[in-house]
Amino acid sequence: MDATPAPQNRLVVETQVEIQDFTGVFRDHPSGVAVVTADIGDGPVGLTATSVISVSVNPPLLVFSLSALSSSTPTLLQADTVIVHLLGVSNLEIARLCATSGIDRFADTSLWSRLDTGEPLFAGVDRWIRARVVQRIDAGTATVLVVQALQVVNTSHEAESTFAPLVYHNRTWHALGDHSAI
């Protein structure tokens, strides 16, 4: 009986993709805008994210990535729970605030409060999710957080809702609405 030789591992040749090509292709790919906040006891942190996606409904899981360059990343990596604010056009200033580096994003205490559970919550955000961190995955110069929804708030789900999602595309903010439907 002839034995068939085991397949050999094939050498995989990796091609080097230029960073500007990679970021350029995603610049033209629109993304919803969210702000992620947390506090581990050293004061609240928040960052603007365009990487938030749902990945499972049972259990209810979502993911987002954290850049190693963000000043909020160390706190978010240690947090047990976070608030993911899904922003509408009316929340543009919160998106800009949390996208600005080198400032105290929580200096204006009229913009935010705390949930009974301690997490910082920005005022005026119609849709947010309180979530527990269930997994941290190192991915290049980022870390992907997998979080499980513990509480979902959507105050704009009424039939007469005027919620217009905030979208980031080609380095600027955009509004989605009836005018953009095709």
DRENDREN-469551 format. One record per residue (C-alpha): residue number from 1; chain; x, y, z. Coordinates in Angstrom, 3 decimals. Layout:
! residues N
<site k="NUM" c="A" c1="X" c2="Y" c3="Z"/>
...
! end
This chain:
! residues 182
<site k="1" c="A" c1="0.000" c2="0.000" c3="0.000"/>
<site k="2" c="A" c1="1.485" c2="3.306" c3="-1.092"/>
<site k="3" c="A" c1="1.399" c2="6.061" c3="1.439"/>
<site k="4" c="A" c1="0.535" c2="9.464" c3="0.063"/>
<site k="5" c="A" c1="3.022" c2="12.002" c3="1.324"/>
<site k="6" c="A" c1="1.634" c2="14.594" c3="3.666"/>
<site k="7" c="A" c1="1.147" c2="18.001" c3="2.055"/>
<site k="8" c="A" c1="4.066" c2="20.306" c3="2.640"/>
<site k="9" c="A" c1="3.532" c2="23.616" c3="4.319"/>
<site k="10" c="A" c1="3.600" c2="26.206" c3="1.630"/>
<site k="11" c="A" c1="5.652" c2="29.305" c3="2.022"/>
<site k="12" c="A" c1="3.349" c2="32.281" c3="2.218"/>
<site k="13" c="A" c1="4.845" c2="35.371" c3="0.687"/>
<site k="14" c="A" c1="3.455" c2="38.493" c3="2.261"/>
<site k="15" c="A" c1="3.198" c2="41.626" c3="0.215"/>
<site k="16" c="A" c1="3.850" c2="44.927" c3="1.887"/>
<site k="17" c="A" c1="0.853" c2="47.225" c3="1.622"/>
<site k="18" c="A" c1="1.647" c2="50.906" c3="1.833"/>
<site k="19" c="A" c1="0.044" c2="52.569" c3="4.864"/>
<site k="20" c="A" c1="-1.305" c2="55.468" c3="2.791"/>
<site k="21" c="A" c1="-2.932" c2="53.021" c3="0.355"/>
<site k="22" c="A" c1="-4.580" c2="51.133" c3="3.211"/>
<site k="23" c="A" c1="-5.837" c2="54.245" c3="4.995"/>
<site k="24" c="A" c1="-6.867" c2="55.786" c3="1.672"/>
<site k="25" c="A" c1="-9.152" c2="52.919" c3="0.737"/>
<site k="26" c="A" c1="-10.889" c2="53.160" c3="4.121"/>
<site k="27" c="A" c1="-11.142" c2="56.941" c3="3.853"/>
<site k="28" c="A" c1="-13.745" c2="56.345" c3="1.162"/>
<site k="29" c="A" c1="-15.619" c2="53.784" c3="3.259"/>
<site k="30" c="A" c1="-18.145" c2="55.602" c3="5.475"/>
<site k="31" c="A" c1="-18.543" c2="54.589" c3="9.107"/>
<site k="32" c="A" c1="-20.992" c2="55.330" c3="11.850"/>
<site k="33" c="A" c1="-19.630" c2="57.472" c3="14.671"/>
<site k="34" c="A" c1="-19.620" c2="56.455" c3="18.323"/>
<site k="35" c="A" c1="-18.018" c2="57.678" c3="21.512"/>
<site k="36" c="A" c1="-16.785" c2="55.124" c3="24.048"/>
<site k="37" c="A" c1="-16.434" c2="56.167" c3="27.693"/>
<site k="38" c="A" c1="-15.218" c2="54.493" c3="30.870"/>
<site k="39" c="A" c1="-13.801" c2="55.263" c3="34.302"/>
<site k="40" c="A" c1="-11.658" c2="52.883" c3="36.357"/>
<site k="41" c="A" c1="-11.388" c2="55.312" c3="39.270"/>
<site k="42" c="A" c1="-8.759" c2="57.702" c3="37.879"/>
<site k="43" c="A" c1="-11.288" c2="59.946" c3="36.140"/>
<site k="44" c="A" c1="-13.416" c2="59.487" c3="33.045"/>
<site k="45" c="A" c1="-12.013" c2="58.959" c3="29.563"/>
<site k="46" c="A" c1="-13.661" c2="58.967" c3="26.173"/>
<site k="47" c="A" c1="-12.728" c2="58.535" c3="22.560"/>
<site k="48" c="A" c1="-14.455" c2="58.861" c3="19.227"/>
<site k="49" c="A" c1="-14.615" c2="55.568" c3="17.334"/>
<site k="50" c="A" c1="-15.674" c2="54.656" c3="13.825"/>
<site k="51" c="A" c1="-14.940" c2="50.955" c3="14.286"/>
<site k="52" c="A" c1="-18.015" c2="49.925" c3="16.324"/>
<site k="53" c="A" c1="-19.937" c2="46.975" c3="14.880"/>
<site k="54" c="A" c1="-22.361" c2="44.409" c3="16.220"/>
<site k="55" c="A" c1="-21.120" c2="40.840" c3="15.865"/>
<site k="56" c="A" c1="-23.729" c2="38.703" c3="17.630"/>
<site k="57" c="A" c1="-27.295" c2="39.015" c3="18.844"/>
<site k="58" c="A" c1="-27.169" c2="35.989" c3="21.152"/>
<site k="59" c="A" c1="-25.279" c2="36.872" c3="23.228"/>
<site k="60" c="A" c1="-25.482" c2="40.581" c3="22.288"/>
<site k="61" c="A" c1="-21.872" c2="41.398" c3="21.401"/>
<site k="62" c="A" c1="-20.226" c2="44.355" c3="19.734"/>
<site k="63" c="A" c1="-16.607" c2="45.181" c3="18.987"/>
<site k="64" c="A" c1="-14.473" c2="48.250" c3="18.477"/>
<site k="65" c="A" c1="-10.779" c2="48.926" c3="18.188"/>
<site k="66" c="A" c1="-8.503" c2="51.044" c3="20.333"/>
<site k="67" c="A" c1="-5.407" c2="52.677" c3="18.901"/>
<site k="68" c="A" c1="-2.246" c2="52.327" c3="20.937"/>
<site k="69" c="A" c1="-1.765" c2="56.071" c3="20.318"/>
<site k="70" c="A" c1="-4.946" c2="57.184" c3="22.108"/>
<site k="71" c="A" c1="-4.566" c2="58.605" c3="25.611"/>
<site k="72" c="A" c1="-7.856" c2="56.884" c3="26.530"/>
<site k="73" c="A" c1="-6.656" c2="53.406" c3="25.574"/>
<site k="74" c="A" c1="-4.886" c2="52.476" c3="28.843"/>
<site k="75" c="A" c1="-8.048" c2="53.150" c3="30.873"/>
<site k="76" c="A" c1="-10.339" c2="51.444" c3="28.361"/>
<site k="77" c="A" c1="-8.073" c2="48.381" c3="28.386"/>
<site k="78" c="A" c1="-8.441" c2="48.113" c3="32.173"/>
<site k="79" c="A" c1="-12.168" c2="48.859" c3="32.310"/>
<site k="80" c="A" c1="-14.671" c2="46.144" c3="33.162"/>
<site k="81" c="A" c1="-17.563" c2="48.116" c3="31.643"/>
<site k="82" c="A" c1="-17.913" c2="50.844" c3="29.026"/>
<site k="83" c="A" c1="-20.618" c2="53.033" c3="27.541"/>
<site k="84" c="A" c1="-20.859" c2="53.034" c3="23.748"/>
<site k="85" c="A" c1="-22.700" c2="56.176" c3="22.612"/>
<site k="86" c="A" c1="-24.081" c2="55.787" c3="19.054"/>
<site k="87" c="A" c1="-24.091" c2="59.351" c3="17.797"/>
<site k="88" c="A" c1="-26.539" c2="61.292" c3="15.710"/>
<site k="89" c="A" c1="-25.964" c2="64.584" c3="13.925"/>
<site k="90" c="A" c1="-27.149" c2="66.454" c3="17.019"/>
<site k="91" c="A" c1="-24.149" c2="64.950" c3="18.872"/>
<site k="92" c="A" c1="-21.490" c2="66.308" c3="16.502"/>
<site k="93" c="A" c1="-19.863" c2="68.428" c3="19.226"/>
<site k="94" c="A" c1="-19.436" c2="65.352" c3="21.448"/>
<site k="95" c="A" c1="-17.797" c2="63.512" c3="18.532"/>
<site k="96" c="A" c1="-15.431" c2="66.435" c3="17.968"/>
<site k="97" c="A" c1="-14.711" c2="66.785" c3="21.688"/>
<site k="98" c="A" c1="-13.715" c2="63.136" c3="22.085"/>
<site k="99" c="A" c1="-11.694" c2="63.192" c3="18.858"/>
<site k="100" c="A" c1="-9.553" c2="66.089" c3="20.101"/>
<site k="101" c="A" c1="-6.287" c2="65.098" c3="21.731"/>
<site k="102" c="A" c1="-4.555" c2="66.904" c3="24.555"/>
<site k="103" c="A" c1="-7.666" c2="68.245" c3="26.297"/>
<site k="104" c="A" c1="-9.789" c2="67.292" c3="29.297"/>
<site k="105" c="A" c1="-12.850" c2="65.932" c3="27.518"/>
<site k="106" c="A" c1="-14.819" c2="65.957" c3="30.767"/>
<site k="107" c="A" c1="-13.956" c2="69.455" c3="32.013"/>
<site k="108" c="A" c1="-17.437" c2="70.778" c3="31.169"/>
<site k="109" c="A" c1="-19.536" c2="68.867" c3="33.700"/>
<site k="110" c="A" c1="-22.754" c2="70.126" c3="32.089"/>
<site k="111" c="A" c1="-22.106" c2="67.782" c3="29.146"/>
<site k="112" c="A" c1="-22.089" c2="64.529" c3="31.081"/>
<site k="113" c="A" c1="-23.189" c2="62.674" c3="34.180"/>
<site k="114" c="A" c1="-22.653" c2="59.250" c3="35.702"/>
<site k="115" c="A" c1="-24.901" c2="56.249" c3="35.614"/>
<site k="116" c="A" c1="-25.727" c2="54.695" c3="38.982"/>
<site k="117" c="A" c1="-23.126" c2="52.069" c3="38.053"/>
<site k="118" c="A" c1="-20.426" c2="54.772" c3="37.713"/>
<site k="119" c="A" c1="-19.785" c2="54.997" c3="33.976"/>
<site k="120" c="A" c1="-19.671" c2="58.463" c3="32.368"/>
<site k="121" c="A" c1="-22.596" c2="59.194" c3="30.034"/>
<site k="122" c="A" c1="-22.806" c2="62.166" c3="27.682"/>
<site k="123" c="A" c1="-26.073" c2="64.094" c3="27.829"/>
<site k="124" c="A" c1="-28.326" c2="64.293" c3="24.788"/>
<site k="125" c="A" c1="-27.256" c2="61.000" c3="23.226"/>
<site k="126" c="A" c1="-30.418" c2="59.120" c3="22.176"/>
<site k="127" c="A" c1="-28.793" c2="55.706" c3="21.714"/>
<site k="128" c="A" c1="-26.260" c2="54.104" c3="24.001"/>
<site k="129" c="A" c1="-25.174" c2="50.701" c3="25.216"/>
<site k="130" c="A" c1="-23.697" c2="49.846" c3="28.601"/>
<site k="131" c="A" c1="-21.479" c2="46.822" c3="28.084"/>
<site k="132" c="A" c1="-19.108" c2="44.494" c3="29.916"/>
<site k="133" c="A" c1="-15.707" c2="43.810" c3="28.361"/>
<site k="134" c="A" c1="-15.488" c2="40.082" c3="27.636"/>
<site k="135" c="A" c1="-12.376" c2="39.852" c3="25.471"/>
<site k="136" c="A" c1="-9.325" c2="41.883" c3="24.484"/>
<site k="137" c="A" c1="-7.542" c2="40.945" c3="21.262"/>
<site k="138" c="A" c1="-4.169" c2="42.400" c3="20.270"/>
<site k="139" c="A" c1="-4.237" c2="43.340" c3="16.595"/>
<site k="140" c="A" c1="-1.196" c2="45.118" c3="15.212"/>
<site k="141" c="A" c1="-0.984" c2="48.608" c3="16.711"/>
<site k="142" c="A" c1="-4.501" c2="48.315" c3="18.112"/>
<site k="143" c="A" c1="-6.511" c2="46.253" c3="20.551"/>
<site k="144" c="A" c1="-9.973" c2="45.008" c3="19.663"/>
<site k="145" c="A" c1="-12.429" c2="44.971" c3="22.558"/>
<site k="146" c="A" c1="-15.330" c2="42.559" c3="22.490"/>
<site k="147" c="A" c1="-18.103" c2="43.750" c3="24.792"/>
<site k="148" c="A" c1="-21.442" c2="42.247" c3="25.798"/>
<site k="149" c="A" c1="-24.447" c2="44.542" c3="26.057"/>
<site k="150" c="A" c1="-25.831" c2="44.822" c3="29.585"/>
<site k="151" c="A" c1="-28.232" c2="47.697" c3="28.925"/>
<site k="152" c="A" c1="-29.496" c2="49.296" c3="25.712"/>
<site k="153" c="A" c1="-31.162" c2="52.715" c3="25.619"/>
<site k="154" c="A" c1="-32.854" c2="54.068" c3="22.505"/>
<site k="155" c="A" c1="-35.014" c2="57.118" c3="23.150"/>
<site k="156" c="A" c1="-35.344" c2="57.884" c3="19.426"/>
<site k="157" c="A" c1="-37.171" c2="54.727" c3="18.364"/>
<site k="158" c="A" c1="-40.602" c2="56.314" c3="18.269"/>
<site k="159" c="A" c1="-42.414" c2="56.409" c3="14.906"/>
<site k="160" c="A" c1="-41.877" c2="60.166" c3="14.596"/>
<site k="161" c="A" c1="-38.136" c2="59.925" c3="15.233"/>
<site k="162" c="A" c1="-35.976" c2="62.550" c3="13.601"/>
<site k="163" c="A" c1="-32.756" c2="60.711" c3="14.459"/>
<site k="164" c="A" c1="-30.140" c2="61.351" c3="11.779"/>
<site k="165" c="A" c1="-27.045" c2="59.154" c3="12.185"/>
<site k="166" c="A" c1="-23.636" c2="60.813" c3="12.212"/>
<site k="167" c="A" c1="-21.232" c2="59.305" c3="9.682"/>
<site k="168" c="A" c1="-17.527" c2="59.863" c3="9.095"/>
<site k="169" c="A" c1="-16.393" c2="59.776" c3="5.462"/>
<site k="170" c="A" c1="-13.333" c2="61.144" c3="3.694"/>
<site k="171" c="A" c1="-12.051" c2="62.991" c3="6.773"/>
<site k="172" c="A" c1="-15.270" c2="64.839" c3="7.536"/>
<site k="173" c="A" c1="-18.625" c2="64.440" c3="9.257"/>
<site k="174" c="A" c1="-21.834" c2="63.694" c3="7.343"/>
<site k="175" c="A" c1="-25.517" c2="63.266" c3="8.140"/>
<site k="176" c="A" c1="-27.602" c2="60.358" c3="6.940"/>
<site k="177" c="A" c1="-31.286" c2="60.917" c3="6.421"/>
<site k="178" c="A" c1="-34.134" c2="60.673" c3="3.919"/>
<site k="179" c="A" c1="-32.147" c2="62.890" c3="1.537"/>
<site k="180" c="A" c1="-29.429" c2="60.235" c3="1.247"/>
<site k="181" c="A" c1="-31.712" c2="57.238" c3="0.616"/>
<site k="182" c="A" c1="-31.436" c2="55.591" c3="-2.795"/>
! end
